[in-house]
């Protein structure tokens, strides 16, 4: 029928757009991973900032990969997710990676704040001295939290699969998806709670760094060392503030996915929400690249080489 044809065309367009965003984000994060790994091989070590960036790049790369597989199967082979155990596996891995990349991003903001900001508070000075030892524990805590949520997601998905395995599966994909979203409301609630907590950590870090920048600018002298410190503050603030803008929109999109989960005629709105959710890992990673002089220079050299090869042809 005409409605089925339109639905098929809509699903194909959705897969095409999501695929484009996914592979762009995967390429950007793969670039970050490659640069950091090459530096790791040369220096035989990684500093705390590089460790956080490496884990963030890896989590985002695999999150985009798993999410694309889930979206592709949902549109192309929706029954496969319900007949086999693929739904439980994909959902739990996706939840783990989503939650993990969330907290690693918050750790990056906190690290920048503690490492760059200057305060005379004894506790802050203690954190600044011990930050390199604290970072591995923060990352380990992020892994454990993400693992706990993913186990819960697997358990809920298992119950959902047991409930639906005797169904006729004659409804279309969007109806099945809406039913699944209703059953998985608790997963969205827990993820939203973790997202809100990490969001508050990022805001608090940005405000502290902004206050430190204001104090430094007020007391700044005209020597080169102060100017260099000012540049570091401004670069970090641009990175964190741009991240906060994206993070805020991403948080709103997450809330909207919960709101529209029970609405049957909101497929186009949900699609627009997921378009941004898939774009976020790539866009923010691109900001991180241009906030890092080493990565920025490496990327520009690669683009220059590609441009020269294209011109020669």
Secondary structure by P-SEA (a helix, b strand, c coil): caaaaaaaaaaaaaaaaaaaaaaaaaaaaaaaaaaaaaaaaaaccccaaaaaaaaaaaaaaaaaaaaaaaaaaaccccccccccaaaaaaaaaaaaaaaaaaaaaaaaaaaaaaaccccccaaaaaaaaacccaaaaaaaaaaaaaaaaaaaaaaaaaaaaaacccccccccaaaaaaaaaaaaaaaaaaaaaaaaaaaaaaaaaaaaaaaaaaaaaaaccccaaaaaaaaaaaaaaaaaaaaaaaaaaaaaaaaaaaaaccccccaaaaaaaaaaaaaaaaaaaaaaaaacaaaaaaaaaaaaaaaaaaaac
